[in-house]
Structure formats: C-alpha cells, structure tokens
C-alpha cells in the first residue's frame, strides 16, 4: 500500500514538473530569488516595488523578456509578473541583478533550500 502511494505521488509530481517545464521558456531560470507583480518603478531612486516589497536596482540591472534579453529598466511595465535574481556587490545591500518578465505568475518557483 505504501509503495503504491509513493509511486502515485512520484508520477503526479513528475507530471507537475513537466507542465512547469513547458510553461517556462527554455532560456529562463527554473527558479528565482523573488517573484511577484511589479507595482512601481522609481528610476531616480533606483527602486522597484514587487508585491509590496521595495527592491534596489542599479544601472546594471538587466531586464529579460520573451523576445529580448539584456534590456534596461525602461522595458518594465507596472502590472507585469516578474522573477528576480539578486547580487550583493561589495557587501552592500542586495540589489536586483536580473529581472525576468513572466507571462504567467505560475512560472514562479521558489528556489530549492540552499540554492540560488
């Protein structure tokens, strides 16, 4: 009985992972440090707000869309679903190094524990 439950769970999880892989563009990361809805962009203060969290960005923060890579903050629009990777340059506060525009909020998968 226990073996059947484990086998069924495994098959179910593999199906979920397959759907997730199909929903995420091949050249996008499989997981992000943070994800949510872009609520505000402040280019002067170098801050964005994602799902009620203020995030530092820099002139070097790159934006990636389905059509283009390595764009700048001007490519972002309020209301977009995004995934973020952070860097910590020179020990300063975490800064968004890359922001990926997502077509679907279900593409957001938290990174496995200890992995970024």
N, C-alpha and C positions, 0 to 999 in steps of 0.2 A: 504494500500500500504506500509506504513512504517513498519507495523508489518511483512509483507512478506519479506521485505528487511532484517530486523533484524533476522528473523527466518532463512533465507537463509544464511546470514553471519555466524550465530551460527553453522549451520550444516557444512558449509565449514570449519570453524575453528576447529571444533571437528574432522573432517576428517584429517586435517593437524596435529593436536596433536597426533592422533592415529598413523599416519605414523611415526612421530617423535619418539614416544614411541617404535615402532617396530625397528627403526634403531639404537636406543641407547641400549647398553647392560643393563640388569636389575640391575647389581651391580655398574653401573657408575652413577655419579651425573647427575641430569637433567639439570644443568646449571654450568657454570664455571666463575671464576673471569676474566679470559683472555683465549683466544684461538687463534690458528693460526698455521702456518707452522714453524717447528723447522729449523732454518737456521744455527746455530752454537752452539757448546758446548765447553766451556772452563773449564775443571775440575780443573785446577790450580788456576784460578781466581774465581772459583765458580760462573760462569755466563753462561746463555744460551741466545740465541737471538731467539725470536719468532716473526715472521712477523715484522722485523725491530725494535723490542723493546728489549733492554737488560734487563734481569731479573736475580736477585740474587737467587742463590740456596744455600743449605747448605749440609753438610754431612748427615743431617737427612731428606733431601728431598726424598720422596718416589715416585717411578715410578710404574704405574699400566698399564698392557696390558690386552688384552682379555684373555690370557692364565694364566698370573701370576700377583700376587699383591705384593706390598711392595718390589719392586726391587730397585736398586740404579741407579745413573746416567748413568752407563755403559750400561744400557738397551736401552738408547735413541739412535736414528739414525737421522742424518740430513735428512730433507725432510719429516719426519713424521708429521702428523696433530696431535696436542695435545691440551688438555684443562688443565688449571692450577687453583689451589686454592692457595691463599696466607695466610701467617700468619705474624704477626708483633711482633716477640719475644722481650720482654723487651723494647718496644717503638722504636726499631731500624727501619731501612727501611724495607718495605715489602719484604718478602722472599717467594719463592715458597715452599709450604709445601708438595704439591702433584701434580704430573703431570700424566695425563691420556693420553695414546696413543689412538688415534681415527682412525678407519678405513676410515672414511668419513668426510670431513670438514663440511658437512651439519649437523653433530651431534652437532655442536657448537650453543648453545642457550644462549644469554646473560641473566644474572640473572635478575629477576624482580626488579624494583626500590626498594632500601632499603633491599634487601635480598641477602645473600651470602652463 
